[in-house]
Amino acid sequence: MKVSANGSTFNCRVDGNAGPWVMLSHGLATDLTMWDELTDALKERYRVLRYDARGHGASAAPPGDYTLDQLVNDAAAILDAFDVKQTHFAGLSMGGMIGLGMLITHPHRMKSAVIADSRHTTTPEFTAAWLSRIDTVRKNGIESIVSSTVSRWSSAGLAERNPATVARMDAMIRHTSVNGYCGCAAALARLNYGSRLGEINAPVLVMCGDEDHGAPPDNSRQMAAMIEGARFLEIKQAGHIANIEQPAIFNSAVRGFFDEVESR
């Protein structure tokens, strides 16, 4: 279904008929279908709200640079559109950064959060890499970065072990609009939540693949250590899109975490 929120239009989907809300936020150059397996694991007990981020999937793709504040406010406005007062949240990569922003700037909306394969602050190298990719995509189209992005996301040997997973990543990247990719990448290049992680007081689980080169385990451990009471889980033989490479482990951890928070 299409929802108007924060000055744009978003493609959203709700699964499950009852129970606490869970919001799922995907990574750059993916879409809400990356959460299909997690949704199946959650929907019997939770109402799962997924959405295509600004510029992604079937959501509108306005031109220009986006900001993280804008992406965070998109998520909050989508919650408003569905009259969701408080939610559990799971986000991966860009979606995890949006989750951090929600925890910091909309803390009353967040019952708990899973932050997966994500970063909390930028570095000169990180920013330069995003600006370079933006330039490449603006000049040559999204096709120009598909192969390198799939390679960067994947754990060693994934193409041989599970070619269908690689094909799934490939398809999501190819279907991302130039405006959406470049607009969101500009937001990620200015990531700067590191100094504010101490403000977070909701239950948080930080997860990452042990072969994630975009958000390495050391970065995720550091982030977890900076959030009071946060837990950390490293998933073996998984790259940047850990939920797709190792869905059974990832989904069990998320479901178990949300169930534990609900039981308190």
C-alpha positions in Angstrom: 0.0 0.0 0.0 1.1 3.6 -0.6 1.4 6.0 2.3 2.0 9.8 2.2 4.5 10.7 4.9 7.1 13.5 5.5 6.4 15.1 2.2 6.9 12.0 0.1 5.1 8.7 -0.8 6.2 5.3 0.5 5.4 1.8 -0.4 4.5 -0.1 2.8 3.4 -3.6 3.8 1.9 -4.9 7.0 1.9 -8.6 7.9 0.3 -10.2 10.9 -3.1 -9.3 12.4 -2.3 -8.8 16.1 0.4 -8.3 18.6 3.1 -5.7 19.2 4.4 -3.7 16.3 7.7 -4.4 14.6 9.1 -1.9 12.0 11.8 -3.2 9.6 14.1 -0.9 7.7 16.3 -2.1 4.9 19.7 -1.1 3.6 20.9 1.0 0.8 20.2 -0.5 -2.7 17.8 -3.1 -1.3 14.0 -3.0 -0.6 11.4 -4.3 1.8 11.6 -7.8 0.2 15.0 -8.3 2.0 12.9 -8.9 5.1 10.6 -11.7 3.7 12.1 -14.4 5.8 12.2 -12.4 9.0 8.6 -11.3 8.5 7.6 -14.9 8.2 9.4 -15.6 11.5 7.6 -12.8 13.3 4.2 -12.4 11.9 2.4 -15.0 14.0 3.2 -13.0 17.2 3.8 -9.5 15.9 2.4 -7.0 13.4 5.3 -6.4 11.0 5.5 -3.0 9.2 7.9 -2.9 6.3 8.5 0.0 4.0 10.6 0.9 0.9 12.9 3.7 1.9 12.9 7.0 0.1 14.1 6.4 -3.4 13.9 2.7 -3.2 11.6 -0.1 -4.3 8.1 1.3 -5.2 8.5 4.5 -3.0 8.9 7.9 -4.6 12.5 9.0 -5.6 12.8 12.7 -5.3 16.0 14.3 -6.7 18.8 15.8 -4.6 20.8 14.8 -1.5 18.8 13.3 1.4 19.9 13.6 5.0 19.8 11.1 7.8 17.4 13.3 9.8 15.1 13.2 6.8 15.3 9.4 6.6 14.7 9.1 10.3 11.7 11.4 10.1 10.4 9.3 7.2 10.3 6.3 9.5 8.6 8.3 12.3 6.0 9.7 9.9 5.2 6.2 8.5 4.6 5.1 12.1 2.2 8.1 12.5 0.4 7.1 9.3 -0.3 3.7 10.8 -1.1 5.2 14.2 1.8 3.2 15.8 2.7 4.7 19.1 5.6 2.4 20.0 7.4 -0.3 18.1 10.2 -2.8 18.1 12.6 -2.0 15.3 15.1 -3.9 13.2 17.3 -2.2 10.6 20.3 -3.3 8.6 23.1 -1.1 7.2 21.3 2.2 6.3 18.2 0.8 8.1 20.4 0.4 11.2 21.5 4.0 11.0 17.9 5.0 10.8 17.3 2.9 13.8 20.0 4.7 15.8 18.5 8.0 14.7 15.1 6.8 16.0 16.6 5.7 19.3 18.2 9.1 19.8 15.6 11.5 18.4 12.3 9.6 18.9 13.1 7.5 22.0 9.5 7.3 23.1 8.6 5.4 19.9 11.1 2.6 20.3 10.4 -0.4 22.5 13.6 -2.1 21.5 15.9 -2.2 18.4 18.1 -4.5 16.5 20.9 -2.7 14.7 22.5 -5.0 12.1 25.6 -4.6 9.9 25.6 -0.9 10.5 27.9 2.0 11.5 27.5 4.7 14.0 29.9 7.3 12.6 31.8 8.1 9.4 35.5 8.2 8.7 37.3 10.1 6.0 37.7 6.9 4.0 34.1 5.9 4.5 32.9 9.4 3.3 35.3 9.4 0.3 34.0 6.0 -0.8 30.4 7.1 -0.7 31.1 10.3 -2.6 33.0 8.3 -5.2 30.1 5.9 -5.7 27.7 8.7 -6.0 29.8 10.3 -8.8 30.0 6.9 -10.6 26.3 6.3 -10.4 25.4 9.8 -11.5 27.7 9.5 -14.5 27.2 5.8 -15.5 24.0 4.6 -13.9 23.2 2.0 -11.2 24.5 -0.8 -13.4 28.0 0.5 -13.0 28.2 -0.5 -9.3 26.2 -3.8 -9.3 29.1 -6.2 -9.5 31.3 -4.4 -7.1 28.5 -4.0 -4.6 27.5 -7.6 -4.6 31.2 -8.6 -4.2 31.6 -6.1 -1.3 28.5 -7.5 0.4 29.2 -11.2 0.1 31.2 -13.5 2.3 34.0 -15.6 0.7 32.6 -18.3 -1.6 29.0 -17.2 -1.4 28.5 -17.3 -5.2 29.5 -20.9 -5.2 27.6 -21.9 -2.1 24.4 -20.1 -2.8 24.1 -18.4 -6.3 20.5 -17.7 -5.7 21.4 -15.4 -2.8 23.9 -13.5 -5.0 21.2 -13.2 -7.7 18.8 -11.8 -5.2 21.3 -9.1 -4.1 22.0 -8.3 -7.7 18.4 -7.8 -8.6 17.7 -5.5 -5.7 20.6 -3.3 -6.5 19.7 -3.1 -10.2 16.1 -2.0 -9.3 17.3 0.9 -7.2 16.8 4.3 -8.7 19.7 6.6 -9.4 18.0 9.4 -7.3 17.4 7.0 -4.4 20.9 5.5 -4.4 22.7 8.9 -4.6 20.3 10.7 -2.3 20.6 8.1 0.5 24.4 7.6 -0.1 24.8 11.4 0.5 23.0 10.9 3.8 25.3 8.0 4.8 28.4 10.0 4.0 27.5 12.4 6.8 26.8 9.8 9.4 27.6 11.2 12.9 25.8 9.4 15.7 29.0 8.3 17.6 28.8 11.1 20.2 25.2 10.4 21.0 25.1 6.7 21.6 25.2 7.2 25.3 21.8 8.8 25.2 20.1 5.5 24.1 18.2 3.8 26.9 16.1 1.2 25.1 17.1 -2.5 24.8 19.4 -2.9 21.8 20.9 -5.9 20.1 23.8 -5.2 17.7 24.5 -7.9 15.1 26.9 -8.3 12.2 28.4 -10.8 9.8 31.9 -11.9 10.7 32.9 -11.1 7.0 31.2 -7.8 6.8 33.6 -5.4 5.2 31.2 -2.4 5.1 30.5 -2.4 8.8 33.3 -4.7 10.3 32.8 -6.6 13.5 35.2 -4.4 15.4 33.1 -1.4 14.5 29.9 -3.2 15.7 31.5 -4.2 18.9 32.6 -0.7 19.6 29.1 0.6 18.9 27.6 -2.0 21.2 30.0 -1.0 24.0 28.9 2.6 23.7 25.2 1.8 24.2 24.4 1.0 27.8 23.3 -2.6 28.2 23.5 -3.4 24.5 24.2 -7.0 23.4 26.4 -8.0 20.5 26.1 -11.0 18.2 28.6 -11.9 15.4 27.2 -14.3 12.8 29.7 -16.7 11.2 30.1 -17.0 7.5 28.1 -13.9 6.7 28.9 -10.7 4.9 27.1 -7.3 4.9 23.6 -8.6 4.3 23.7 -11.1 7.1 20.0 -11.7 7.3 19.9 -13.0 3.7 23.2 -15.1 4.0 22.3 -16.7 7.3 18.5 -16.2 7.8 18.0 -19.0 10.3 20.5 -17.6 12.8 19.6 -14.0 12.1 15.9 -14.4 12.4 16.1 -16.6 15.5 18.2 -14.0 17.3 15.8 -11.2 16.4 12.7 -13.1 17.3 14.3 -14.2 20.6 15.3 -10.7 21.5 11.9 -9.2 20.8 10.2 -12.0 22.7 12.5 -11.4 25.7 11.7 -7.7 25.8 8.0 -8.5 25.6 8.3 -10.9 28.5 9.7 -8.4 30.9 
